[in-house]
């Protein structure tokens, strides 16, 4: 597998893993800001969504409930992108 393709897969996994953590930390936010600037549109888009989530509700507890109440648009983006599955909702 080409190095670039492997890096893209790893970056997407990294983004999904941020949502599985109990807290999206400041270090994670710095990393997400870096990933938002990725030349790959999908990586940049996914990182942007998770970055917005981190700004609204960095802690996992009741995150989806808060998003449903305050940022339904962001919850829909999580659903459309498949990131909602990383949160543990099936």
C-alpha positions as protocol buffer text, in pm:
chain_id: "A"
residue {
  index: 1
  type: UNK
  ca { x: 0 y: 0 z: 0 }
}
residue {
  index: 2
  type: UNK
  ca { x: 141 y: 343 z: -90 }
}
residue {
  index: 3
  type: UNK
  ca { x: 262 y: 556 z: 199 }
}
residue {
  index: 4
  type: UNK
  ca { x: 19 y: 843 z: 129 }
}
residue {
  index: 5
  type: UNK
  ca { x: -280 y: 609 z: 121 }
}
residue {
  index: 6
  type: UNK
  ca { x: -173 y: 450 z: 451 }
}
residue {
  index: 7
  type: UNK
  ca { x: -132 y: 796 z: 608 }
}
residue {
  index: 8
  type: UNK
  ca { x: -485 y: 895 z: 502 }
}
residue {
  index: 9
  type: UNK
  ca { x: -630 y: 581 z: 659 }
}
residue {
  index: 10
  type: UNK
  ca { x: -437 y: 646 z: 980 }
}
residue {
  index: 11
  type: UNK
  ca { x: -554 y: 1008 z: 990 }
}
residue {
  index: 12
  type: UNK
  ca { x: -918 y: 906 z: 950 }
}
residue {
  index: 13
  type: UNK
  ca { x: -880 y: 647 z: 1227 }
}
residue {
  index: 14
  type: UNK
  ca { x: -722 y: 914 z: 1446 }
}
residue {
  index: 15
  type: UNK
  ca { x: -1020 y: 1144 z: 1389 }
}
residue {
  index: 16
  type: UNK
  ca { x: -1268 y: 867 z: 1475 }
}
residue {
  index: 17
  type: UNK
  ca { x: -1069 y: 785 z: 1788 }
}
residue {
  index: 18
  type: UNK
  ca { x: -1101 y: 1141 z: 1917 }
}
residue {
  index: 19
  type: UNK
  ca { x: -1475 y: 1086 z: 1953 }
}
residue {
  index: 20
  type: UNK
  ca { x: -1430 y: 762 z: 2145 }
}
residue {
  index: 21
  type: UNK
  ca { x: -1226 y: 936 z: 2414 }
}
residue {
  index: 22
  type: UNK
  ca { x: -1398 y: 1067 z: 2727 }
}
residue {
  index: 23
  type: UNK
  ca { x: -1251 y: 1411 z: 2659 }
}
residue {
  index: 24
  type: UNK
  ca { x: -1121 y: 1584 z: 2350 }
}
residue {
  index: 25
  type: UNK
  ca { x: -816 y: 1751 z: 2505 }
}
residue {
  index: 26
  type: UNK
  ca { x: -631 y: 2068 z: 2408 }
}
residue {
  index: 27
  type: UNK
  ca { x: -362 y: 1852 z: 2248 }
}
residue {
  index: 28
  type: UNK
  ca { x: -631 y: 1679 z: 2042 }
}
residue {
  index: 29
  type: UNK
  ca { x: -767 y: 2018 z: 1936 }
}
residue {
  index: 30
  type: UNK
  ca { x: -420 y: 2127 z: 1822 }
}
residue {
  index: 31
  type: UNK
  ca { x: -395 y: 1806 z: 1619 }
}
residue {
  index: 32
  type: UNK
  ca { x: -743 y: 1858 z: 1472 }
}
residue {
  index: 33
  type: UNK
  ca { x: -646 y: 2212 z: 1367 }
}
residue {
  index: 34
  type: UNK
  ca { x: -353 y: 2057 z: 1182 }
}
residue {
  index: 35
  type: UNK
  ca { x: -574 y: 1791 z: 1019 }
}
residue {
  index: 36
  type: UNK
  ca { x: -826 y: 2055 z: 905 }
}
residue {
  index: 37
  type: UNK
  ca { x: -552 y: 2188 z: 679 }
}
residue {
  index: 38
  type: UNK
  ca { x: -496 y: 1848 z: 518 }
}
residue {
  index: 39
  type: UNK
  ca { x: -480 y: 1844 z: 137 }
}
residue {
  index: 40
  type: UNK
  ca { x: -724 y: 1551 z: 146 }
}
residue {
  index: 41
  type: UNK
  ca { x: -1077 y: 1695 z: 146 }
}
residue {
  index: 42
  type: UNK
  ca { x: -1233 y: 1407 z: 340 }
}
residue {
  index: 43
  type: UNK
  ca { x: -976 y: 1422 z: 620 }
}
residue {
  index: 44
  type: UNK
  ca { x: -1014 y: 1801 z: 642 }
}
residue {
  index: 45
  type: UNK
  ca { x: -1395 y: 1773 z: 647 }
}
residue {
  index: 46
  type: UNK
  ca { x: -1402 y: 1505 z: 919 }
}
residue {
  index: 47
  type: UNK
  ca { x: -1148 y: 1693 z: 1129 }
}
residue {
  index: 48
  type: UNK
  ca { x: -1356 y: 2009 z: 1096 }
}
residue {
  index: 49
  type: UNK
  ca { x: -1665 y: 1833 z: 1226 }
}
residue {
  index: 50
  type: UNK
  ca { x: -1484 y: 1687 z: 1527 }
}
residue {
  index: 51
  type: UNK
  ca { x: -1323 y: 2025 z: 1595 }
}
residue {
  index: 52
  type: UNK
  ca { x: -1667 y: 2187 z: 1607 }
}
residue {
  index: 53
  type: UNK
  ca { x: -1788 y: 1914 z: 1842 }
}
residue {
  index: 54
  type: UNK
  ca { x: -1486 y: 1975 z: 2067 }
}
residue {
  index: 55
  type: UNK
  ca { x: -1573 y: 2344 z: 2088 }
}
residue {
  index: 56
  type: UNK
  ca { x: -1935 y: 2273 z: 2183 }
}
residue {
  index: 57
  type: UNK
  ca { x: -1894 y: 1970 z: 2413 }
}
residue {
  index: 58
  type: UNK
  ca { x: -1541 y: 1832 z: 2459 }
}
residue {
  index: 59
  type: UNK
  ca { x: -1652 y: 1582 z: 2725 }
}
residue {
  index: 60
  type: UNK
  ca { x: -1824 y: 1269 z: 2599 }
}
residue {
  index: 61
  type: UNK
  ca { x: -2089 y: 1242 z: 2871 }
}
residue {
  index: 62
  type: UNK
  ca { x: -2422 y: 1365 z: 2732 }
}
residue {
  index: 63
  type: UNK
  ca { x: -2243 y: 1499 z: 2423 }
}
residue {
  index: 64
  type: UNK
  ca { x: -2509 y: 1380 z: 2179 }
}
residue {
  index: 65
  type: UNK
  ca { x: -2789 y: 1512 z: 2396 }
}
residue {
  index: 66
  type: UNK
  ca { x: -2627 y: 1857 z: 2409 }
}
residue {
  index: 67
  type: UNK
  ca { x: -2567 y: 1855 z: 2033 }
}
residue {
  index: 68
  type: UNK
  ca { x: -2928 y: 1753 z: 1970 }
}
residue {
  index: 69
  type: UNK
  ca { x: -3048 y: 2040 z: 2183 }
}
residue {
  index: 70
  type: UNK
  ca { x: -2800 y: 2312 z: 2087 }
}
residue {
  index: 71
  type: UNK
  ca { x: -2643 y: 2215 z: 1754 }
}
residue {
  index: 72
  type: UNK
  ca { x: -2873 y: 1986 z: 1560 }
}
residue {
  index: 73
  type: UNK
  ca { x: -2686 y: 2079 z: 1241 }
}
residue {
  index: 74
  type: UNK
  ca { x: -2365 y: 1941 z: 1388 }
}
residue {
  index: 75
  type: UNK
  ca { x: -2540 y: 1624 z: 1501 }
}
residue {
  index: 76
  type: UNK
  ca { x: -2666 y: 1576 z: 1145 }
}
residue {
  index: 77
  type: UNK
  ca { x: -2310 y: 1620 z: 1012 }
}
residue {
  index: 78
  type: UNK
  ca { x: -2192 y: 1351 z: 1255 }
}
residue {
  index: 79
  type: UNK
  ca { x: -2465 y: 1122 z: 1125 }
}
residue {
  index: 80
  type: UNK
  ca { x: -2407 y: 1194 z: 756 }
}
residue {
  index: 81
  type: UNK
  ca { x: -2031 y: 1148 z: 781 }
}
residue {
  index: 82
  type: UNK
  ca { x: -2053 y: 828 z: 984 }
}
residue {
  index: 83
  type: UNK
  ca { x: -1866 y: 982 z: 1276 }
}
residue {
  index: 84
  type: UNK
  ca { x: -2164 y: 919 z: 1500 }
}
residue {
  index: 85
  type: UNK
  ca { x: -2072 y: 549 z: 1501 }
}
residue {
  index: 86
  type: UNK
  ca { x: -1740 y: 638 z: 1662 }
}
residue {
  index: 87
  type: UNK
  ca { x: -1935 y: 781 z: 1952 }
}
residue {
  index: 88
  type: UNK
  ca { x: -2085 y: 441 z: 2025 }
}
residue {
  index: 89
  type: UNK
  ca { x: -2433 y: 492 z: 1877 }
}
residue {
  index: 90
  type: UNK
  ca { x: -2542 y: 216 z: 1642 }
}
